[in-house]
């Protein structure tokens, strides 16, 4: 297999990163795309989920290197990442690690109004059984300031910024771009 196209997708919590990646996998085909949520590398009980120290970037980079050398990666939870034509890695902190950034062929920032991202976060976390006040407290205590410090500045470093809802047109443009970039590798 020729070298994989590595695409990083970032943006604030609730911006649609996971939704976009799942839709891209569906359209491009599971046989063509490896999808890696950075959440799999989250260090649990570390006091924050929204700063670089919350991510095991050493393990993430090692796994990505293994994939890029054509080898499968077996995760602790029995998830297996297979080396494929396209690797999508998504997470709000991917641009916070220079080693990971250096492996990206394309970086995409999903931008969305702060209020909409917060509403999505509330809906998602309430659906997971969390209490509204706990969600609000965590947002104020950890999410908001760390977004401003670590996530939002990444916008300037990304190759492409997508604003608003993910539309059919945006999906088709991304697929076309991936195809072009892959052909150039």
C-alpha positions in Angstrom: 0.0 0.0 0.0 1.2 3.5 -0.8 1.6 5.9 2.1 -1.6 6.8 3.9 -3.1 10.3 3.8 -3.3 11.6 7.3 -6.0 14.1 8.1 -6.4 15.8 11.4 -9.8 17.2 12.4 -10.0 19.6 15.3 -12.3 22.2 16.8 -14.1 22.9 20.1 -16.2 20.4 22.0 -19.5 20.1 20.2 -18.2 21.4 16.8 -19.1 18.2 15.0 -15.7 16.5 14.7 -16.9 13.0 15.5 -20.0 13.4 13.3 -17.9 14.6 10.4 -15.5 11.7 10.7 -18.2 9.1 10.9 -19.9 10.6 7.8 -16.6 10.6 5.9 -15.9 6.9 6.9 -19.4 6.0 5.7 -19.0 7.8 2.4 -15.4 6.8 1.7 -15.8 3.3 3.0 -14.5 1.5 6.1 -12.1 -0.4 3.9 -10.4 2.9 2.9 -10.4 4.9 6.2 -9.0 4.4 9.6 -10.8 6.6 12.1 -8.9 7.4 15.4 -10.7 9.6 18.0 -8.1 11.3 20.2 -10.5 10.5 23.1 -9.0 7.0 23.0 -5.8 8.4 24.3 -7.4 10.4 27.1 -5.7 10.0 30.5 -8.6 9.4 32.8 -8.9 11.1 36.2 -6.2 13.6 35.3 -8.1 16.6 36.6 -8.8 17.9 33.1 -9.9 16.7 29.7 -9.2 19.9 28.0 -5.4 20.6 28.2 -2.5 18.8 26.4 -1.5 16.9 29.6 -4.9 15.1 29.3 -3.8 13.2 26.2 -1.2 10.4 26.0 0.5 11.8 22.9 3.4 9.4 23.3 1.2 6.5 22.8 -0.8 8.2 20.1 2.3 9.1 18.1 3.7 5.6 18.5 0.4 4.0 17.3 0.2 6.4 14.3 3.8 5.6 13.4 3.0 1.9 13.5 0.0 2.5 11.2 2.0 4.6 8.8 4.6 1.8 8.5 1.8 -0.5 7.4 1.2 -2.4 10.7 -2.1 -2.8 12.6 -2.5 -1.4 16.1 -4.2 -3.4 18.8 -5.7 -1.3 21.5 -6.4 -2.3 25.1 -10.2 -2.3 24.5 -9.8 -4.8 21.7 -10.2 -2.0 19.0 -7.9 -2.7 16.1 -6.7 0.1 13.9 -5.8 -1.2 10.4 -3.4 0.5 8.0 -5.6 2.0 5.3 -5.4 4.6 2.5 -6.7 7.4 4.7 -6.2 8.0 8.4 -8.6 10.4 10.1 -7.5 11.5 13.6 -9.9 13.8 15.4 -9.8 15.6 18.7 -9.9 19.1 20.2 -6.2 18.9 21.1 -4.5 17.4 18.1 -2.8 20.7 17.2 -1.3 20.9 20.7 1.3 18.3 19.9 4.0 19.3 17.4 5.0 15.7 16.7 1.5 14.8 15.8 1.0 17.9 13.8 4.2 17.1 11.8 2.5 13.8 10.6 -0.6 15.5 9.3 -1.0 15.9 5.5 -4.0 18.1 6.1 -5.5 19.8 9.2 -9.1 20.9 9.4 -10.6 23.2 12.0 -14.4 23.0 12.5 -15.6 26.3 13.7 -19.1 26.9 15.2 -20.7 29.5 17.4 -19.7 29.0 21.0 -23.4 29.0 22.1 -24.2 26.2 19.6 -21.2 24.1 20.7 -22.3 24.5 24.4 -25.9 23.5 23.6 -24.7 20.4 21.7 -22.4 19.6 24.7 -25.3 19.9 27.1 -27.6 17.7 24.9 -24.9 15.1 24.5 -23.9 14.9 28.1 -27.5 15.0 29.4 -28.3 12.1 27.0 -25.3 10.2 28.7 -26.9 10.7 32.1 -25.0 13.7 33.4 -26.7 16.3 35.5 -27.2 19.7 33.9 -25.5 21.6 36.8 -22.5 19.3 36.6 -22.2 20.0 32.9 -22.4 23.7 33.5 -19.9 23.7 36.3 -17.4 21.6 34.3 -17.7 23.9 31.3 -17.0 26.9 33.5 -14.2 25.2 35.5 -12.3 23.4 32.7 -13.7 23.7 29.2 -14.1 27.4 28.5 -10.7 28.7 29.5 -8.8 25.7 28.1 -10.7 26.1 24.8 -9.4 29.7 24.6 -5.9 28.7 25.6 -5.4 25.5 23.6 -8.1 24.9 21.0 -9.0 28.2 19.4 -5.4 29.2 18.7 -5.1 26.1 16.6 -7.4 27.7 14.0 -4.5 29.8 12.8 -2.3 26.7 12.3 -4.8 24.6 10.4 -4.8 24.3 6.6 -8.6 24.6 6.3 -11.4 26.1 8.4 -15.0 24.9 7.9 -17.6 27.1 9.4 -21.0 26.0 10.5 -23.0 22.9 9.9 -21.5 20.1 7.8 -23.4 20.2 4.5 -23.6 17.9 1.5 -21.5 20.4 -0.4 -18.8 20.5 2.3 -18.6 16.7 2.5 -18.3 16.4 -1.3 -15.6 19.1 -1.4 -13.6 17.3 1.4 -13.9 13.9 -0.4 -12.7 15.5 -3.6 -9.8 17.2 -1.7 -8.8 13.9 0.0 -8.9 12.1 -3.4 -6.6 14.8 -4.9 -4.2 14.8 -2.0 -4.1 11.0 -1.9 -3.2 10.9 -5.7 -0.3 13.3 -5.0 1.3 11.1 -2.3 
